[in-house]
Each structure stands twice: as structure tokens, then as C-alpha cells.
Amino acid sequence: MLLLKLLLKAVLLPVILALTVMEWVGVFLTSFGSVILFILSGIVFLIAILSLTLQIAPGEEIFRMLTIAFAVFIMPHVGEWLVGRIAALNVMLKSFIRA
């Protein structure tokens, strides 16, 4: 049983390395991308509100713009959640290796 556990730990080391790299890349991309996407969603939101107040666009178009602004705003949060799941899996595998 001990030999099987040592073999499994040896197989999981490259997986842990890959998960660590994925976590680092994910943190970088979500932090960098969130700034860009928050600015983009803010611009689309302001355009939608100004179009509503100045009555430039019909209501359906404004609703579409607000939906797009919300979807762009939520994307970094979904990315952070995914990076969190990767980090949790990485911690779980590291604790298995140490045990």
C-alpha cells in the first residue's frame, strides 16, 4: 500500500506543477483583464444611460446594451471563481502529497 501511495504521489507532482502554473496565469489574466473589462462595461453602461436620457435609441436597444454591460462586468468575477477552484484543487493535492 505504501508503494502505491508513493507512486501516486510521484504521478501527481507534474499535475500540481501544471495547476500552479495555471493558477498564476489565471490570476494574472483575471487581474489584468478585469481592469479592461470594467472600463469597457462602464463605457457601455454610460452610453446606454445617456441614450435612454437623450432618447437616442429605442428601449430594446438600451436593454441589449445594459445586458452586454452586465455580462462584461460579470466575466472577471467568473474568472476569479474559476481560479479559486483551481487553487482549491491545488491545495488539496498538495495536502495529499504532504500526508
C-alpha positions in Angstrom: 0.0 0.0 0.0 2.9 2.3 0.8 4.5 1.7 -2.6 1.2 2.5 -4.3 0.8 5.7 -2.4 4.4 6.8 -3.2 3.7 6.0 -6.9 0.6 8.1 -6.9 2.4 11.0 -5.2 5.1 10.8 -7.9 2.4 10.9 -10.7 0.6 13.8 -9.1 3.7 16.1 -8.9 3.5 17.2 -12.6 -0.2 17.7 -12.1 0.5 20.0 -9.1 3.1 21.9 -11.1 0.6 22.4 -14.0 -2.1 23.5 -11.6 0.3 26.0 -10.0 1.2 27.5 -13.4 -2.5 27.6 -14.4 -3.3 29.4 -11.1 -0.5 32.0 -11.7 -1.6 32.6 -15.3 -5.2 32.8 -14.2 -4.5 35.3 -11.5 -2.5 37.5 -13.9 -5.1 37.3 -16.7 -8.1 38.0 -14.4 -6.4 40.9 -12.7 -5.2 42.5 -15.9 -8.4 41.6 -17.8 -10.7 42.8 -15.1 -9.4 46.4 -15.4 -10.0 46.4 -19.1 -13.4 44.8 -18.9 -14.6 47.0 -16.0 -13.7 50.1 -18.1 -15.4 48.6 -21.1 -18.6 47.8 -19.2 -18.6 51.2 -17.6 -18.4 52.9 -21.1 -21.2 50.7 -22.5 -23.3 51.4 -19.3 -22.8 55.1 -19.6 -23.7 55.0 -23.4 -26.9 53.1 -22.6 -27.9 55.5 -19.8 -27.2 58.6 -22.0 -29.1 57.0 -24.9 -32.0 56.5 -22.6 -32.0 60.0 -21.2 -31.5 61.7 -24.6 -33.9 59.3 -26.3 -31.4 58.4 -29.0 -32.1 54.6 -29.1 -35.2 52.6 -28.6 -35.8 50.7 -25.3 -34.9 47.3 -26.7 -31.5 48.6 -27.9 -30.9 50.1 -24.4 -31.8 46.9 -22.8 -29.4 45.0 -25.0 -26.6 47.5 -24.2 -27.3 47.1 -20.4 -27.3 43.3 -20.8 -23.9 43.4 -22.6 -22.5 45.8 -19.9 -23.6 43.4 -17.2 -22.2 40.4 -19.0 -18.9 42.1 -19.5 -18.9 43.2 -15.8 -19.5 39.6 -14.6 -16.8 37.9 -16.7 -13.9 38.8 -14.4 -15.8 37.5 -11.4 -16.4 34.2 -13.1 -12.7 34.1 -13.9 -11.8 34.7 -10.3 -14.2 31.9 -9.2 -12.5 29.5 -11.7 -9.1 30.5 -10.4 -10.3 29.9 -6.9 -11.5 26.4 -7.8 -8.1 25.7 -9.4 -6.3 27.0 -6.3 -8.5 24.8 -4.0 -7.7 21.7 -6.1 -4.0 22.6 -6.0 -4.1 23.0 -2.2 -6.0 19.7 -1.8 -3.4 17.8 -4.0 -0.5 19.5 -2.1 -2.0 18.3 1.3 -2.3 14.8 -0.1 1.3 14.9 -1.2 2.4 16.1 2.3 0.4 13.4 4.1 
